[in-house]
Structures are given as C-alpha cells and as structure tokens.
Amino acid sequence: MTDSVISYREVMKPVTLDVVDRQLIHALDLDGRAPFARIADVLGVSENTVGRRYRRLRQAGVLRVVGAVASARLGYALWTVRFACAPAFGIPIATALAKRPDTFWVHLLSGGTEIACTTQSSIVEQTDVLLLDKLPRSSRITSVSAHQMLHGFTRLGRWSALSDEQIAALRVPVDPTEEITFDDADRRLGQVLADDGRAGYGELAAVSGLSESTVKRRIETLRRTGLLSYQLDISPRALGFQSEARLWMIVRPSAVASVASALAEHEEVQFAAVTTGPANLVAAIACRNATHLYEYLTGDVGSLDGIQQMETAPVVRTVKRSGSLLPL
C-alpha cells in the first residue's frame, strides 16, 4: 500500500473538474510520463499550472498514472474470476485476494455476496497448471467461475478534451513489430511503474540495478515497441459517480465485436472485454446515481442489437484498483 492511494471514504466531497483538468487527464492518457513542461506547451498553460493540477488530482484520489506491460506478448492470459460467497465472508476473502501479487481490480459486488477480480496465468511456462488451483480454497466460497479475456475495448469517453492537433503533439508512436527481449531488470521496472507510472528515474535505477540514463532509454524502448504502456487509473467515486456496476452479457456471436465497440463509445463505460464462457462480454460502468444507472441500462444498453441476456452486479466496494491495495 502506498501513500498515493486514498480510500474512497476519505474523499469528503466529489472533485469538480474544469476544462484544464479534463485536458490534463486526456494528455496523461496519451503519454503518462510526458514532462509537465511538454504538456503545458500543448495545453497553452504554465508548467506550474500543470504540476499543481496534477498534484491536486492525485492527492484527492482522483487519478494516478500506472505502467502496464503487454502481458499477452510475454505469454500470459488475463482472466476475470467471479466468486460467490457467504455474506459475512465477502470482505476477508476479497482482502485476501487483493493481497496476492497476481491479482488486479478486486471488487466486492452484489451486497457483499460476490467478488470479482482480474488475474493472469502463464500460457508458456505453466501450461500444465490449472488457474483455479492457484486461487483460494474456502468452504465459504460457494462457487467460482473463470473467464479468459480475449480482447479489450477502452476509450477515454467523458475525458476527451483535446483537439486533433493537440493529440498528435502528445501521442507516442508505437511499433509492435519491433523485436525486443524482456529481462529481470525490466520486470523490476514494471513492478515499480505498475504502482506509479511517473516514478523518478532515480527510484527506477535503484530497483533495477541500471544507471538512470540506461533506465530512461530502456523504458522509452519498451514504450516504443508497445511492450510497456501507461494507463490512467481514475476513481469514479472521487468524481461523484456513486453507482458502479459490472455487466455480464450474452451477445449473439456475430454481434459481439460491434456491441463491444459501441459500449466503448459510451461515457459510462470504463472498459469492455470479450470473454470465454456463457457470458461472452463483460463491461465495467460508472454512473452518477441509481437513476442514471437505470436510464443507462434501459436506454443506451437496451438499444444495442445483439444482447440476448444481461446480468448487472453493483460494486459495493473496490478493494484493489489496478495493482494497489486500497485502505479499508
């Protein structure tokens, strides 16, 4: 747990974003490690303004930049796992899951009777190891289902705030065809960046055993080849979106890609992914309140052709966001 992560319950009131805040969020989504001076130049504001806005949003628990390694290129498969459990044991089981280094995004759902988490398994080195053998065993867990995430769909949605020219000035070109190795020093760099994508080169050099100049060149290379990217971890509740939910949908196979793409265009959707299993599409959504959630489900989602069945599970508590455990 780091001091940069703030519990939702510590946020006294929702943070209001103005135009510059939204532009900064969009800029960081394009290049999470861009120097404040470069962002300031593109936005047409001072470097001090950018730095001050970033620190305000981070300290308020609104956002942080996290590094993400393209695990599929390293032979890993991502899974979303659902646990059903006795109500009184939801929090301790979710907490135990969140403390594991191989889990991400652990949520307590449906009044505390269900847990959802993301994990990964090697499809190269551990082909003979069953995923569920690695997960906790407890008589209080009444059912478990695991679904491999085959393809993800994400979009900035409500945070898009820059012009095409500004986007072009900040976007980092990526060439995924360039061959590159990923060694132990890279793994150590990735572990630090997963908690803070803007960690200083001195800290990165200390954990990797490389010089600061070598670290800088290395993470630029990893980024250029697409093996490392920077993502924004945004807290919807810190911004006043109090009704979060997970949607599991059974979609007609011929419509899965089009429905997922349409969902990714909705400002309520944080991500959508095509999965294996009976429910072949999962989405994470954030709405202002229950009324907004109702209107979104019956309107925008209900109008999509191809959805045959849908299950909605409200998020009661987020125990782990990205790779960081949250205070309870």
Legacy VTK file of the C-alpha trace (Angstrom):
# vtk DataFile Version 3.0
C-alpha trace
ASCII
DATASET POLYDATA
POINTS 328 float
0.000 0.000 0.000
1.352 3.418 -0.857
0.602 6.898 0.445
-0.516 7.870 -3.071
-3.608 5.689 -2.808
-6.558 7.207 -0.976
-9.645 5.312 0.127
-12.898 6.403 -1.469
-14.292 7.040 2.006
-11.510 9.560 2.684
-12.764 11.807 -0.119
-15.074 14.278 1.652
-16.844 15.522 -1.470
-16.600 14.860 -5.205
-13.880 16.751 -7.053
-15.149 19.079 -9.769
-13.149 19.155 -12.992
-12.791 22.205 -15.220
-11.594 22.373 -18.832
-7.887 22.395 -17.917
-8.325 19.367 -15.616
-10.002 17.413 -18.411
-7.319 18.421 -20.884
-4.647 17.278 -18.431
-6.390 13.919 -17.969
-6.578 13.449 -21.729
-2.909 14.436 -22.110
-1.802 11.940 -19.451
-3.828 9.217 -21.114
-1.868 9.838 -24.304
1.516 9.979 -22.589
1.525 9.279 -18.871
5.215 10.137 -18.483
5.191 13.303 -20.574
7.109 16.102 -18.784
4.841 18.777 -17.342
6.636 21.359 -19.499
5.654 19.482 -22.663
2.040 19.100 -21.541
1.915 22.779 -20.587
3.178 23.789 -24.015
0.487 21.723 -25.759
-2.294 22.966 -23.463
-1.165 26.577 -23.599
-0.811 26.970 -19.828
2.175 27.299 -17.491
4.230 24.354 -16.268
3.371 25.327 -12.686
-0.326 25.113 -13.536
0.055 21.587 -14.918
2.096 20.436 -11.923
-0.337 21.986 -9.458
-3.370 20.458 -11.182
-1.757 17.013 -11.332
-0.816 17.051 -7.633
-4.315 18.206 -6.670
-6.000 15.406 -8.619
-3.619 12.761 -7.371
-3.799 13.807 -3.725
-7.590 13.879 -3.936
-7.565 10.248 -5.068
-8.945 11.116 -8.498
-6.195 9.655 -10.650
-2.748 8.200 -10.933
-0.640 7.037 -13.842
0.223 3.339 -13.861
2.530 1.368 -16.106
1.108 -1.713 -17.808
3.103 -4.462 -19.502
1.538 -6.119 -22.564
1.248 -9.468 -20.788
-0.146 -11.299 -23.832
3.116 -10.644 -25.709
5.004 -12.250 -22.817
2.864 -15.377 -22.862
0.263 -14.503 -20.225
-3.506 -14.752 -20.382
-5.788 -12.371 -18.465
-8.793 -13.775 -16.631
-11.786 -12.302 -14.877
-12.843 -14.537 -11.987
-16.164 -14.468 -10.124
-16.573 -15.835 -6.613
-19.878 -16.310 -4.788
-19.554 -16.446 -1.016
-21.392 -16.218 2.276
-22.168 -12.529 3.032
-20.145 -12.305 6.246
-17.003 -13.544 4.489
-17.012 -11.282 1.442
-14.619 -8.675 2.844
-11.983 -11.067 4.275
-11.955 -13.184 1.099
-11.728 -10.084 -1.119
-8.920 -8.714 1.065
-7.001 -11.997 0.834
-7.354 -11.930 -2.951
-6.232 -8.293 -3.109
-3.023 -9.059 -1.201
-1.926 -11.516 -3.849
0.660 -10.130 -6.300
-1.077 -11.793 -9.261
-4.463 -10.053 -8.850
-5.730 -6.723 -10.142
-9.046 -4.917 -9.762
-10.694 -6.716 -6.848
-14.307 -5.679 -6.248
-16.948 -6.677 -3.723
-20.275 -6.947 -5.560
-23.978 -7.554 -5.054
-24.382 -6.668 -1.391
-21.163 -8.461 -0.437
-22.167 -11.905 -1.715
-19.953 -11.845 -4.795
-16.348 -10.936 -5.603
-14.833 -10.178 -8.987
-11.121 -9.943 -9.659
-8.694 -9.934 -12.563
-5.703 -12.252 -12.564
-3.268 -13.698 -15.068
-1.629 -17.026 -15.804
1.291 -18.033 -17.988
0.375 -19.943 -21.111
4.033 -20.610 -21.880
5.758 -21.691 -18.666
2.746 -23.096 -16.783
0.655 -24.789 -19.436
0.025 -27.740 -17.127
-1.046 -25.647 -14.112
-4.766 -25.115 -13.634
-5.676 -21.491 -12.935
-8.173 -22.283 -10.186
-5.600 -24.385 -8.302
-3.771 -21.117 -7.581
-6.832 -19.372 -6.156
-8.037 -19.561 -2.534
-9.975 -22.548 -1.261
-12.614 -21.974 1.411
-15.858 -23.588 2.418
-17.269 -20.055 2.482
-16.782 -19.760 -1.292
-19.869 -21.355 -2.809
-18.948 -21.065 -6.489
-16.113 -19.926 -8.758
-16.094 -19.231 -12.482
-13.133 -18.057 -14.561
-13.376 -16.377 -17.944
-10.390 -15.568 -20.144
-10.418 -12.040 -21.532
-9.786 -12.359 -25.256
-9.911 -8.731 -26.373
-10.396 -5.436 -24.571
-12.146 -2.264 -25.700
-11.447 1.033 -23.936
-11.913 4.701 -24.679
-11.488 7.956 -22.754
-15.195 8.735 -23.103
-16.084 11.686 -20.915
-12.430 12.722 -20.545
-11.786 13.532 -24.230
-10.902 17.230 -24.266
-8.072 17.839 -26.733
-8.082 18.864 -30.391
-6.689 16.616 -33.114
-3.569 18.814 -33.280
-3.009 18.532 -29.523
-3.498 14.767 -29.643
-0.959 14.449 -32.455
1.565 16.501 -30.463
1.314 14.183 -27.436
0.745 10.755 -28.956
3.742 8.415 -28.778
4.248 6.288 -31.925
4.334 2.546 -31.278
5.811 -0.197 -33.473
4.710 -3.578 -32.022
6.558 -5.447 -34.786
9.969 -4.489 -33.391
11.513 -7.459 -31.599
12.605 -6.916 -28.000
13.571 -9.024 -25.016
12.108 -8.591 -21.516
14.532 -9.480 -18.725
14.600 -9.412 -14.916
15.598 -5.733 -14.814
12.585 -4.928 -16.997
10.335 -6.883 -14.624
11.609 -4.871 -11.673
10.983 -1.659 -13.595
7.479 -2.854 -14.423
6.694 -3.588 -10.772
7.527 -0.018 -9.744
5.766 1.551 -12.712
2.638 -0.536 -12.025
2.256 1.407 -8.775
3.417 4.798 -10.077
3.868 5.302 -13.793
5.624 8.606 -13.136
8.179 7.196 -10.686
11.501 9.043 -10.886
14.469 7.678 -12.774
16.482 7.563 -9.545
13.967 5.190 -7.929
13.777 3.082 -11.081
17.564 2.876 -11.291
17.802 1.771 -7.658
15.396 -1.159 -8.061
16.680 -2.285 -11.460
20.403 -2.014 -10.852
20.787 0.075 -14.005
22.011 3.635 -14.391
19.449 6.426 -14.696
20.402 7.063 -18.329
20.047 3.367 -19.140
16.676 3.226 -17.386
15.441 6.191 -19.389
16.488 4.619 -22.681
15.073 1.252 -21.660
11.584 2.399 -20.725
11.460 4.555 -23.869
12.309 1.454 -25.911
9.703 -0.655 -24.101
7.128 2.061 -24.738
8.066 2.498 -28.412
7.667 -1.235 -29.055
4.327 -1.380 -27.255
5.533 -3.746 -24.547
5.025 -1.016 -21.936
2.183 1.465 -21.885
0.860 3.991 -19.392
-2.749 3.979 -18.313
-4.838 6.279 -16.158
-6.330 4.782 -13.016
-9.292 7.102 -12.411
-11.554 6.855 -9.364
-15.163 7.396 -10.500
-16.436 7.826 -6.939
-13.981 10.606 -6.219
-15.630 12.430 -9.124
-19.177 11.825 -7.882
-20.065 8.674 -9.848
-21.542 6.691 -6.985
-23.188 3.815 -8.890
-20.582 1.464 -10.308
-21.513 -1.925 -11.702
-20.256 -4.901 -13.662
-22.290 -6.132 -16.594
-22.080 -9.706 -17.859
-23.767 -10.083 -21.223
-24.631 -12.950 -23.513
-24.312 -11.479 -27.004
-25.077 -13.079 -30.338
-21.657 -14.208 -31.667
-21.971 -12.233 -34.896
-22.632 -9.055 -32.888
-20.015 -9.357 -30.114
-17.417 -7.068 -31.719
-19.939 -4.406 -32.744
-21.636 -4.372 -29.331
-18.276 -4.142 -27.541
-17.164 -1.293 -29.806
-20.452 0.544 -29.219
-20.142 0.124 -25.444
-16.610 1.548 -25.535
-18.044 4.757 -27.014
-20.372 5.281 -24.029
-19.059 7.726 -21.436
-20.368 5.457 -18.645
-18.147 2.551 -19.725
-14.688 2.234 -18.183
-13.808 -0.871 -20.163
-15.403 -3.747 -22.040
-13.878 -7.118 -22.875
-14.848 -10.135 -24.937
-14.508 -13.259 -22.785
-14.848 -17.007 -22.868
-17.793 -18.648 -21.122
-21.595 -18.370 -21.339
-21.422 -14.595 -20.815
-19.141 -13.572 -23.672
-18.907 -9.836 -22.932
-18.117 -8.057 -19.650
-18.182 -4.312 -19.009
-17.393 -2.022 -16.092
-19.610 1.047 -15.841
-19.863 4.118 -13.610
-22.986 6.257 -13.241
-23.831 9.261 -11.081
-26.581 7.517 -9.117
-29.195 4.749 -9.318
-31.427 6.827 -11.585
-28.579 7.372 -14.028
-27.783 3.635 -13.885
-31.407 2.753 -14.648
-31.568 5.184 -17.562
-28.287 3.918 -18.966
-29.232 0.236 -18.769
-32.718 0.688 -20.205
-31.681 3.264 -22.789
-28.170 3.097 -24.197
-27.528 -0.572 -23.408
-31.078 -1.684 -24.074
-30.977 -0.246 -27.578
-27.954 -2.310 -28.659
-28.909 -5.061 -31.060
-27.456 -8.477 -30.281
-27.589 -8.558 -26.463
-29.639 -11.625 -25.575
-29.218 -11.655 -21.782
-27.558 -9.344 -19.256
-26.668 -9.625 -15.578
-25.937 -6.476 -13.545
-23.890 -6.597 -10.323
-23.463 -3.330 -8.369
-19.982 -2.635 -6.970
-20.230 -2.366 -3.192
-16.553 -1.738 -2.524
-13.331 -1.616 -4.503
-10.623 -3.391 -2.519
-7.877 -3.170 -5.119
-7.584 -0.836 -8.107
-5.066 -1.797 -10.752
-2.200 -3.272 -8.711
-2.631 -1.326 -5.450
-4.463 -2.429 -2.339
-6.847 0.232 -1.001
-7.338 1.053 2.697
-10.498 -0.460 4.178
LINES 1 329
328 0 1 2 3 4 5 6 7 8 9 10 11 12 13 14 15 16 17 18 19 20 21 22 23 24 25 26 27 28 29 30 31 32 33 34 35 36 37 38 39 40 41 42 43 44 45 46 47 48 49 50 51 52 53 54 55 56 57 58 59 60 61 62 63 64 65 66 67 68 69 70 71 72 73 74 75 76 77 78 79 80 81 82 83 84 85 86 87 88 89 90 91 92 93 94 95 96 97 98 99 100 101 102 103 104 105 106 107 108 109 110 111 112 113 114 115 116 117 118 119 120 121 122 123 124 125 126 127 128 129 130 131 132 133 134 135 136 137 138 139 140 141 142 143 144 145 146 147 148 149 150 151 152 153 154 155 156 157 158 159 160 161 162 163 164 165 166 167 168 169 170 171 172 173 174 175 176 177 178 179 180 181 182 183 184 185 186 187 188 189 190 191 192 193 194 195 196 197 198 199 200 201 202 203 204 205 206 207 208 209 210 211 212 213 214 215 216 217 218 219 220 221 222 223 224 225 226 227 228 229 230 231 232 233 234 235 236 237 238 239 240 241 242 243 244 245 246 247 248 249 250 251 252 253 254 255 256 257 258 259 260 261 262 263 264 265 266 267 268 269 270 271 272 273 274 275 276 277 278 279 280 281 282 283 284 285 286 287 288 289 290 291 292 293 294 295 296 297 298 299 300 301 302 303 304 305 306 307 308 309 310 311 312 313 314 315 316 317 318 319 320 321 322 323 324 325 326 327
